[in-house]
Amino acid sequence: MGFSIGALSGLLAGAALGLLPVVRSFVWPVFTAVAQVNMLAWLPLLVLFVGIDEELKYVCIAWSTAIPVILATKRSIAGVSPNLVELGRVFDFTPMQRYQQLSCRPHCRLCSPAFAKDWPTRGRAW
């Protein structure tokens, strides 16, 4: 449960950090400062706020999962070549199509090569 919560929240936060410059300018400095602190250092505060029950395990696993997912998603989305973004504008992609075709494609290729191999046959083939 903690892993799925951390992975999903990491994907959403990483996508927001990679796609939206306003979010990146406000949230990224705070996130990098918080992410530098070891999970064991946050443990006393988490015990104080969450308690020492089952929820503490979920929060610790979710936080430990979310940080690398946020970093990888933000880097893969922000690292899309400006030439590809211009190509998406030329093809008159909607923002969702731009995200799916330009940003999500390299990320899915890292996660599942079998899925990425079959990707060009879906929708618009390049």
DSSP file (Angstrom, degrees, kcal/mol; ACC not computed):
  #  RESIDUE AA STRUCTURE BP1 BP2  ACC     N-H-->O    O-->H-N    N-H-->O    O-->H-N    TCO  KAPPA ALPHA  PHI   PSI    X-CA   Y-CA   Z-CA
    1    1 A M     >        0   0    0      0, 0.0     4,-2.1     0, 0.0     5,-0.2   0.000 360.0 360.0 360.0 -44.6    0.0    0.0    0.0
    2    2 A G  H  >  +     0   0    0      1,-0.2     4,-2.4     2,-0.2     5,-0.2   0.880 360.0  52.1 -65.0 -37.9    2.8    2.4    0.9
    3    3 A F  H  > S+     0   0    0      2,-0.2     4,-2.8     1,-0.2     5,-0.2   0.924 110.5  46.7 -65.1 -44.5    4.7    1.6   -2.3
    4    4 A S  H  > S+     0   0    0      2,-0.2     4,-2.4     1,-0.2     5,-0.3   0.893 113.4  48.8 -67.2 -38.5    1.7    2.2   -4.6
    5    5 A I  H  X S+     0   0    0     -4,-2.1     4,-2.4     2,-0.2     5,-0.2   0.924 114.5  46.2 -64.5 -43.7    0.8    5.5   -2.8
    6    6 A G  H  X S+     0   0    0     -4,-2.4     4,-2.1     2,-0.2    -2,-0.2   0.893 113.7  47.8 -66.8 -40.3    4.5    6.6   -3.1
    7    7 A A  H  X S+     0   0    0     -4,-2.8     4,-2.3     2,-0.2    -2,-0.2   0.928 114.9  44.9 -67.8 -44.2    4.8    5.6   -6.8
    8    8 A L  H  X S+     0   0    0     -4,-2.4     4,-2.2    -5,-0.2    -2,-0.2   0.931 116.2  45.0 -66.3 -45.7    1.5    7.3   -7.8
    9    9 A S  H  X S+     0   0    0     -4,-2.4     4,-2.6    -5,-0.3     5,-0.2   0.862 112.4  53.6 -67.2 -33.3    2.2   10.5   -5.9
   10   10 A G  H  X S+     0   0    0     -4,-2.1     4,-2.6    -5,-0.2     5,-0.2   0.897 108.6  48.8 -66.0 -40.4    5.8   10.5   -7.2
   11   11 A L  H  X S+     0   0    0     -4,-2.3     4,-2.2     2,-0.2    -2,-0.2   0.921 114.4  45.3 -64.2 -43.5    4.5   10.2  -10.8
   12   12 A L  H  X S+     0   0    0     -4,-2.2     4,-2.1     2,-0.2    -2,-0.2   0.931 116.8  43.8 -67.1 -45.1    2.0   13.1  -10.3
   13   13 A A  H  X S+     0   0    0     -4,-2.6     4,-2.5     2,-0.2    -2,-0.2   0.901 114.5  49.9 -68.0 -40.1    4.5   15.3   -8.5
   14   14 A G  H  X S+     0   0    0     -4,-2.6     4,-2.2    -5,-0.2    -1,-0.2   0.887 110.6  50.0 -65.3 -38.6    7.3   14.6  -10.9
   15   15 A A  H  X S+     0   0    0     -4,-2.2     4,-2.4    -5,-0.2     5,-0.3   0.903 111.5  48.5 -65.5 -40.5    5.0   15.3  -13.9
   16   16 A A  H  X S+     0   0    0     -4,-2.1     4,-2.0     1,-0.2     8,-0.3   0.908 113.3  47.3 -65.5 -41.0    4.0   18.6  -12.3
   17   17 A L  H  < S+     0   0    0     -4,-2.5    -2,-0.2     1,-0.2    -1,-0.2   0.854 116.7  43.9 -68.3 -34.0    7.6   19.5  -11.7
   18   18 A G  H  < S+     0   0    0     -4,-2.2    -2,-0.2    -5,-0.2    -1,-0.2   0.840 122.0  34.8 -79.8 -33.1    8.6   18.6  -15.2
   19   19 A L  H  < S+     0   0    0     -4,-2.4    -3,-0.2    -5,-0.2    -2,-0.2   0.815 109.5  59.6 -93.1 -33.1    5.8   20.2  -17.1
   20   20 A L     X  -     0   0    0     -4,-2.0     4,-2.3    -5,-0.3    -1,-0.2  -0.858  56.1-166.8-108.8 110.3    4.9   23.3  -15.1
   21   21 A P  H  > S+     0   0    0      0, 0.0     4,-2.4     0, 0.0     5,-0.2   0.826  90.0  57.3 -62.9 -31.1    7.7   26.0  -14.7
   22   22 A V  H  > S+     0   0    0      2,-0.2     4,-1.5     1,-0.2     5,-0.2   0.935 109.3  44.4 -65.7 -44.9    5.7   27.8  -12.1
   23   23 A V  H  >>S+     0   0    0     -7,-0.2     4,-3.2     1,-0.2     5,-0.6   0.914 113.0  52.7 -63.7 -42.2    5.5   24.7   -9.9
   24   24 A R  H  X5S+     0   0    0     -4,-2.3     4,-1.3    -8,-0.3    -2,-0.2   0.898 107.6  50.9 -61.1 -41.1    9.2   24.0  -10.5
   25   25 A S  H  <5S+     0   0    0     -4,-2.4    -1,-0.2     1,-0.2    -2,-0.2   0.840 121.5  31.9 -69.4 -31.3   10.2   27.5   -9.5
   26   26 A F  H  <5S+     0   0    0     -4,-1.5     4,-0.5    -5,-0.2    -2,-0.2   0.870 128.5  32.3 -91.4 -40.3    8.3   27.3   -6.2
   27   27 A V  H  X5S+     0   0    0     -4,-3.2     4,-2.9    -5,-0.2     5,-0.2   0.826 102.6  71.2 -90.9 -33.8    8.4   23.6   -5.2
   28   28 A W  H  X<S+     0   0    0     -4,-1.3     4,-2.6    -5,-0.6     5,-0.2   0.883  97.9  48.4 -59.0 -45.0   11.8   22.4   -6.5
   29   29 A P  H  > S+     0   0    0      0, 0.0     4,-1.7     0, 0.0    -1,-0.2   0.913 115.8  44.8 -61.8 -39.9   14.0   24.2   -4.0
   30   30 A V  H  > S+     0   0    0     -4,-0.5     4,-2.4     2,-0.2    -2,-0.2   0.916 113.5  50.6 -68.2 -42.3   11.9   23.1   -1.0
   31   31 A F  H  X S+     0   0    0     -4,-2.9     4,-2.9     1,-0.2     5,-0.2   0.918 109.5  49.8 -62.8 -43.7   11.8   19.5   -2.4
   32   32 A T  H  X S+     0   0    0     -4,-2.6     4,-1.1    -5,-0.2    -1,-0.2   0.880 111.6  49.4 -65.1 -35.5   15.5   19.3   -2.9
   33   33 A A  H  < S+     0   0    0     -4,-1.7     4,-0.4    -5,-0.2     3,-0.2   0.920 115.4  42.6 -67.4 -42.4   16.2   20.5    0.6
   34   34 A V  H >< S+     0   0    0     -4,-2.4     3,-1.0     1,-0.2    -2,-0.2   0.867 111.0  55.8 -71.6 -36.0   13.7   18.0    2.1
   35   35 A A  H 3< S+     0   0    0     -4,-2.9    -1,-0.2     1,-0.2    -2,-0.2   0.733  97.3  64.2 -70.6 -21.6   14.9   15.1   -0.1
   36   36 A Q  T 3< S+     0   0    0     -4,-1.1     2,-0.4    -3,-0.2    -1,-0.2   0.724  84.8  89.2 -73.3 -20.5   18.5   15.6    1.1
   37   37 A V  S <  S-     0   0    0     -3,-1.0     5,-0.1    -4,-0.4    -3,-0.0  -0.634  86.7-113.8 -83.1 132.9   17.5   14.7    4.7
   38   38 A N    >>  -     0   0    0     -2,-0.4     4,-0.9     1,-0.1     3,-0.9  -0.252  19.1-120.3 -64.0 149.6   17.7   10.9    5.4
   39   39 A M  H >> S+     0   0    0      1,-0.3     4,-0.8     2,-0.2     3,-0.6   0.854 112.4  59.7 -60.5 -35.8   14.5    9.1    6.2
   40   40 A L  H 34 S+     0   0    0      1,-0.2     3,-0.3     2,-0.2    -1,-0.3   0.795  99.6  57.2 -65.9 -26.5   15.7    8.1    9.7
   41   41 A A  H <4 S+     0   0    0     -3,-0.9     4,-0.4     1,-0.2    -1,-0.2   0.802 106.3  49.3 -73.1 -27.5   16.1   11.8   10.5
   42   42 A W  H <X S+     0   0    0     -4,-0.9     4,-2.4    -3,-0.6     3,-0.3   0.623  88.6  90.1 -81.5 -13.4   12.4   12.4    9.8
   43   43 A L  H  X S+     0   0    0     -4,-0.8     4,-2.6    -3,-0.3     5,-0.2   0.871  81.6  51.5 -57.7 -45.2   11.4    9.4   11.9
   44   44 A P  H  > S+     0   0    0      0, 0.0     4,-1.8     0, 0.0    -1,-0.2   0.914 113.4  45.6 -60.4 -40.0   11.0   11.2   15.3
   45   45 A L  H  > S+     0   0    0     -4,-0.4     4,-2.4    -3,-0.3     5,-0.2   0.898 112.7  50.9 -67.7 -38.9    8.7   13.8   13.7
   46   46 A L  H  X>S+     0   0    0     -4,-2.4     4,-3.4     1,-0.2     5,-0.9   0.892 108.9  50.7 -65.8 -38.3    6.7   11.2   11.8
   47   47 A V  H  X5S+     0   0    0     -4,-2.6     4,-0.7     3,-0.2    -1,-0.2   0.891 111.6  49.6 -63.7 -38.2    6.2    9.2   15.1
   48   48 A L  H  <5S+     0   0    0     -4,-1.8    -2,-0.2    -5,-0.2    -1,-0.2   0.916 122.4  30.7 -66.0 -43.6    5.0   12.4   16.7
   49   49 A F  H  <5S+     0   0    0     -4,-2.4    -2,-0.2    -5,-0.1    -3,-0.2   0.869 133.6  26.6 -86.2 -38.7    2.5   13.3   13.9
   50   50 A V  H  <5S-     0   0    0     -4,-3.4    -3,-0.2    -5,-0.2     3,-0.2   0.790 101.1-129.2 -96.8 -32.0    1.5    9.8   12.6
   51   51 A G     << -     0   0    0     -5,-0.9    -1,-0.2    -4,-0.7    -2,-0.1  -0.419  30.0 -77.8 100.9 176.4    2.0    7.6   15.7
   52   52 A I  S    S+     0   0    0     -2,-0.1    -1,-0.1    -4,-0.1    -5,-0.1   0.022  94.7 102.4-105.2  27.2    3.9    4.3   16.0
   53   53 A D  S >> S-     0   0    0     -3,-0.2     3,-0.9    -6,-0.1     4,-0.6   0.021  95.9 -67.5 -93.2-159.2    1.2    2.2   14.4
   54   54 A E  H >> S+     0   0    0      1,-0.2     4,-1.5     2,-0.2     3,-0.6   0.794 124.8  67.9 -64.1 -31.8    0.9    0.6   11.0
   55   55 A E  H 3> S+     0   0    0      1,-0.2     4,-2.6     2,-0.2    -1,-0.2   0.817  90.8  62.3 -62.6 -30.7    0.4    4.1    9.3
   56   56 A L  H <> S+     0   0    0     -3,-0.9     4,-2.4     1,-0.2    -1,-0.2   0.894 102.8  49.9 -62.0 -39.6    4.1    4.9   10.1
   57   57 A K  H <X S+     0   0    0     -4,-0.6     4,-2.5    -3,-0.6     5,-0.2   0.919 111.0  49.3 -63.9 -43.2    5.2    2.0    7.9
   58   58 A Y  H  X S+     0   0    0     -4,-1.5     4,-2.6     1,-0.2    -2,-0.2   0.917 112.6  47.1 -62.3 -43.9    3.0    3.2    5.1
   59   59 A V  H  X S+     0   0    0     -4,-2.6     4,-2.6     2,-0.2     5,-0.2   0.917 113.1  48.4 -65.6 -43.4    4.3    6.8    5.3
   60   60 A C  H  X S+     0   0    0     -4,-2.4     4,-2.3     2,-0.2    -2,-0.2   0.919 115.1  44.1 -64.2 -44.0    7.9    5.7    5.5
   61   61 A I  H  X S+     0   0    0     -4,-2.5     4,-1.7     2,-0.2    -2,-0.2   0.905 114.4  50.0 -68.2 -40.7    7.6    3.4    2.5
   62   62 A A  H  X S+     0   0    0     -4,-2.6     4,-2.6    -5,-0.2    -2,-0.2   0.921 113.3  45.6 -63.6 -43.8    5.6    5.9    0.5
   63   63 A W  H  X S+     0   0    0     -4,-2.6     4,-1.6     1,-0.2    -2,-0.2   0.912 112.9  49.9 -66.8 -41.8    8.1    8.7    1.2
   64   64 A S  H  < S+     0   0    0     -4,-2.3    -1,-0.2    -5,-0.2    -2,-0.2   0.797 116.4  43.1 -67.7 -27.5   11.1    6.5    0.4
   65   65 A T  H  X S+     0   0    0     -4,-1.7     4,-1.4    -5,-0.2    -2,-0.2   0.856 109.5  56.2 -82.0 -38.6    9.4    5.4   -2.9
   66   66 A A  H  X S+     0   0    0     -4,-2.6     4,-2.9     1,-0.2     5,-0.2   0.853  97.0  62.3 -67.3 -36.9    8.2    8.9   -3.9
   67   67 A I  H  X S+     0   0    0     -4,-1.6     4,-2.3     1,-0.2    -1,-0.2   0.947 108.1  39.1 -61.5 -53.0   11.6   10.6   -3.9
   68   68 A P  H  > S+     0   0    0      0, 0.0     4,-2.5     0, 0.0    -1,-0.2   0.866 116.7  52.4 -66.2 -31.3   13.4    8.6   -6.6
   69   69 A V  H  X S+     0   0    0     -4,-1.4     4,-2.5     2,-0.2     5,-0.3   0.912 109.9  48.7 -68.1 -41.0   10.2    8.4   -8.7
   70   70 A I  H  X S+     0   0    0     -4,-2.9     4,-2.5     2,-0.2     5,-0.2   0.935 113.3  47.4 -61.9 -46.4    9.8   12.2   -8.5
   71   71 A L  H  X S+     0   0    0     -4,-2.3     4,-2.2    -5,-0.2    -2,-0.2   0.923 114.8  44.9 -62.9 -44.8   13.4   12.7   -9.5
   72   72 A A  H  X S+     0   0    0     -4,-2.5     4,-2.2     2,-0.2    -1,-0.2   0.904 115.5  46.8 -67.9 -41.0   13.3   10.3  -12.4
   73   73 A T  H  X S+     0   0    0     -4,-2.5     4,-2.2    -5,-0.2     5,-0.3   0.915 112.9  48.9 -68.1 -42.5   10.0   11.6  -13.7
   74   74 A K  H  X S+     0   0    0     -4,-2.5     4,-2.8    -5,-0.3     5,-0.2   0.924 113.4  47.2 -63.3 -44.0   11.0   15.2  -13.5
   75   75 A R  H  X S+     0   0    0     -4,-2.2     4,-1.4    -5,-0.2    -2,-0.2   0.895 113.0  48.1 -66.1 -39.5   14.3   14.5  -15.3
   76   76 A S  H  < S+     0   0    0     -4,-2.2    -1,-0.2    -5,-0.2    -2,-0.2   0.873 117.4  41.2 -71.5 -34.7   12.7   12.5  -18.1
   77   77 A I  H >< S+     0   0    0     -4,-2.2     3,-1.1    -5,-0.2    -2,-0.2   0.914 118.4  44.4 -78.1 -43.5   10.0   15.1  -18.7
   78   78 A A  H 3< S+     0   0    0     -4,-2.8    -2,-0.2    -5,-0.3    -1,-0.2   0.731 106.4  64.2 -72.6 -20.1   12.2   18.2  -18.4
   79   79 A G  T 3< S+     0   0    0     -4,-1.4    -1,-0.2    -5,-0.2     2,-0.2   0.305  70.1 125.4 -87.8  10.3   14.9   16.5  -20.5
   80   80 A V  S <  S-     0   0    0     -3,-1.1    23,-0.1     1,-0.1     5,-0.0  -0.521  71.3-105.8 -69.7 134.2   12.8   16.3  -23.7
   81   81 A S    >>  -     0   0    0     -2,-0.2     4,-1.6     1,-0.1     3,-0.5  -0.294  15.7-131.3 -61.0 138.5   14.6   17.9  -26.6
   82   82 A P  H 3> S+     0   0    0      0, 0.0     4,-2.3     0, 0.0     5,-0.2   0.795 108.3  62.6 -61.4 -26.3   13.3   21.4  -27.6
   83   83 A N  H 3> S+     0   0    0      2,-0.2     4,-2.0     1,-0.2     5,-0.1   0.896 102.8  48.4 -65.6 -38.4   13.3   20.1  -31.2
   84   84 A L  H <> S+     0   0    0     -3,-0.5     4,-2.2     2,-0.2    -1,-0.2   0.876 109.5  52.2 -68.1 -36.8   10.7   17.4  -30.2
   85   85 A V  H  X S+     0   0    0     -4,-1.6     4,-1.7     2,-0.2    -2,-0.2   0.914 110.1  49.0 -64.3 -41.2    8.6   20.0  -28.5
   86   86 A E  H  X S+     0   0    0     -4,-2.3     4,-2.3     1,-0.2    -2,-0.2   0.882 108.4  53.9 -64.5 -37.5    8.7   22.1  -31.7
   87   87 A L  H  X S+     0   0    0     -4,-2.0     4,-2.3     1,-0.2    -2,-0.2   0.893 106.2  52.6 -62.9 -39.6    7.8   19.0  -33.7
   88   88 A G  H  <>S+     0   0    0     -4,-2.2     5,-2.7     1,-0.2    -1,-0.2   0.868 109.2  49.5 -63.2 -36.3    4.7   18.6  -31.5
   89   89 A R  H ><5S+     0   0    0     -4,-1.7     3,-1.0     3,-0.2    -2,-0.2   0.889 109.2  51.9 -68.8 -38.3    3.7   22.2  -32.1
   90   90 A V  H 3<5S+     0   0    0     -4,-2.3    -2,-0.2     1,-0.3    -1,-0.2   0.908 110.2  48.0 -63.6 -41.5    4.1   21.7  -35.9
   91   91 A F  T 3<5S-     0   0    0     -4,-2.3    -1,-0.3    -5,-0.1    -2,-0.2   0.471 114.3-123.1 -77.2  -0.4    1.9   18.6  -35.8
   92   92 A D  T < 5 -     0   0    0     -3,-1.0    -3,-0.2     1,-0.2     2,-0.1   0.914  42.3-176.4  59.6  47.3   -0.6   20.6  -33.7
   93   93 A F      < -     0   0    0     -5,-2.7    -1,-0.2    -6,-0.1    -5,-0.0  -0.456  24.8-123.6 -70.9 144.9   -0.6   18.3  -30.7
   94   94 A T     >  -     0   0    0     -2,-0.1     4,-2.7     1,-0.1     5,-0.2  -0.425  35.7-100.3 -74.0 164.7   -2.9   19.0  -27.9
   95   95 A P  H  > S+     0   0    0      0, 0.0     4,-2.2     0, 0.0     5,-0.1   0.873 125.7  51.4 -57.6 -35.7   -1.1   19.3  -24.5
   96   96 A M  H  > S+     0   0    0      2,-0.2     4,-2.6     1,-0.2     5,-0.2   0.913 110.5  47.5 -68.3 -41.2   -2.2   15.7  -23.6
   97   97 A Q  H  > S+     0   0    0      2,-0.2     4,-3.1     1,-0.2     5,-0.4   0.894 110.4  53.0 -65.5 -38.8   -0.8   14.4  -26.9
   98   98 A R  H  X>S+     0   0    0     -4,-2.7     4,-2.3     1,-0.2     5,-1.0   0.921 111.5  46.3 -60.9 -42.9    2.4   16.3  -26.4
   99   99 A Y  I  X>S+     0   0    0     -4,-2.2     5,-3.1    -5,-0.2     4,-0.8   0.938 116.9  43.6 -64.7 -45.5    2.8   14.7  -22.9
  100  100 A Q  I  <5S+     0   0    0     -4,-2.6     5,-0.5     3,-0.2    -2,-0.2   0.926 122.8  35.0 -67.0 -45.2    1.9   11.2  -24.2
  101  101 A Q  I  <5S+     0   0    0     -4,-3.1    -3,-0.2    -5,-0.2    -2,-0.2   0.844 131.9  23.7 -82.0 -34.4    4.1   11.3  -27.3
  102  102 A L  I  <5S+     0   0    0     -4,-2.3    -3,-0.2    -5,-0.4    -2,-0.1   0.837 131.4  26.8-103.6 -39.6    7.0   13.4  -26.2
  103  103 A S  I  X<S+     0   0    0     -5,-1.0     4,-0.9    -4,-0.8    -3,-0.2   0.870 122.5  43.6 -95.5 -41.8    7.3   13.1  -22.4
  104  104 A C  H  ><S+     0   0    0     -5,-3.1     4,-2.7    -6,-0.2     5,-0.3   0.802 101.3  69.9 -77.2 -28.6    5.8    9.8  -21.5
  105  105 A R  H  > S+     0   0    0     -5,-0.5     4,-1.9    -6,-0.3    -1,-0.2   0.927 101.4  41.9 -59.6 -51.3    7.4    7.8  -24.3
  106  106 A P  H  > S+     0   0    0      0, 0.0     4,-1.5     0, 0.0    -1,-0.2   0.877 115.2  52.5 -65.0 -33.8   11.0    7.9  -23.0
  107  107 A H  H  X S+     0   0    0     -4,-0.9     4,-1.7     1,-0.2    -2,-0.2   0.913 110.5  46.4 -67.5 -41.4    9.8    7.3  -19.4
  108  108 A C  H  X S+     0   0    0     -4,-2.7     4,-3.2     1,-0.2     8,-0.3   0.838 106.8  59.2 -68.5 -32.3    7.8    4.2  -20.5
  109  109 A R  H  < S+     0   0    0     -4,-1.9    -1,-0.2    -5,-0.3    -2,-0.2   0.867 107.5  46.5 -64.1 -35.1   10.8    3.0  -22.5
  110  110 A L  H  < S+     0   0    0     -4,-1.5    -1,-0.2    -5,-0.1    -2,-0.2   0.887 117.6  42.7 -71.3 -38.3   12.8    3.0  -19.3
  111  111 A C  H  < S+     0   0    0     -4,-1.7    -2,-0.2     1,-0.3    -3,-0.2   0.913 131.7   9.1 -76.4 -43.6   10.1    1.2  -17.3
  112  112 A S     X  -     0   0    0     -4,-3.2     4,-2.1    -5,-0.1     3,-0.4  -0.818  53.4-172.3-145.3  98.9    9.0   -1.4  -19.8
  113  113 A P  H  > S+     0   0    0      0, 0.0     4,-1.9     0, 0.0     5,-0.1   0.829  91.0  58.0 -61.0 -31.1   10.9   -2.1  -23.1
  114  114 A A  H  > S+     0   0    0      1,-0.2     4,-0.9     2,-0.2     5,-0.1   0.889 108.5  45.6 -66.5 -37.7    8.1   -4.4  -24.2
  115  115 A F  H  > S+     0   0    0     -3,-0.4     4,-0.6    -7,-0.2     3,-0.3   0.892 112.9  49.8 -70.1 -40.4    5.5   -1.6  -24.0
  116  116 A A  H  < S+     0   0    0     -4,-2.1     3,-0.5    -8,-0.3    -2,-0.2   0.810 104.1  59.1 -70.9 -29.4    7.8    0.9  -25.7
  117  117 A K  H  < S+     0   0    0     -4,-1.9    -1,-0.2     1,-0.2    -2,-0.2   0.859 110.6  42.0 -66.5 -33.9    8.5   -1.4  -28.6
  118  118 A D  H >< S+     0   0    0     -4,-0.9     3,-0.9    -3,-0.3     4,-0.3   0.535  92.8  91.5 -88.4  -8.9    4.8   -1.6  -29.4
  119  119 A W  G >< S+     0   0    0     -4,-0.6     3,-2.2    -3,-0.5    -1,-0.2   0.870  74.3  60.4 -61.3 -44.8    4.2    2.2  -28.9
  120  120 A P  G 3  S+     0   0    0      0, 0.0    -1,-0.2     0, 0.0    -2,-0.1   0.754  97.9  60.6 -61.6 -21.0    4.8    3.5  -32.4
  121  121 A T  G <  S+     0   0    0     -3,-0.9     2,-0.5    -4,-0.1    -2,-0.2   0.628  90.1  84.8 -79.5 -11.3    2.0    1.4  -33.8
  122  122 A R  S <  S-     0   0    0     -3,-2.2     2,-0.2    -4,-0.3     0, 0.0  -0.774 105.5 -32.8 -92.0 131.7   -0.5    3.2  -31.5
  123  123 A G  S    S+     0   0    0     -2,-0.5     2,-0.6     2,-0.0    -4,-0.0  -0.408 124.8  14.1  69.2-129.4   -2.0    6.4  -32.8
  124  124 A R  S    S-     0   0    0     -2,-0.2     2,-0.3     2,-0.0    -2,-0.1  -0.734  73.2-147.6 -88.9 117.1    0.3    8.5  -34.9
  125  125 A A              0   0    0     -2,-0.6    -4,-0.1    -4,-0.1    -2,-0.0  -0.654 360.0 360.0 -84.8 139.4    3.4    6.7  -36.1
  126  126 A W              0   0    0     -2,-0.3    -1,-0.1    -6,-0.0    -2,-0.0   0.410 360.0 360.0 -94.3 360.0    6.5    8.8  -36.5
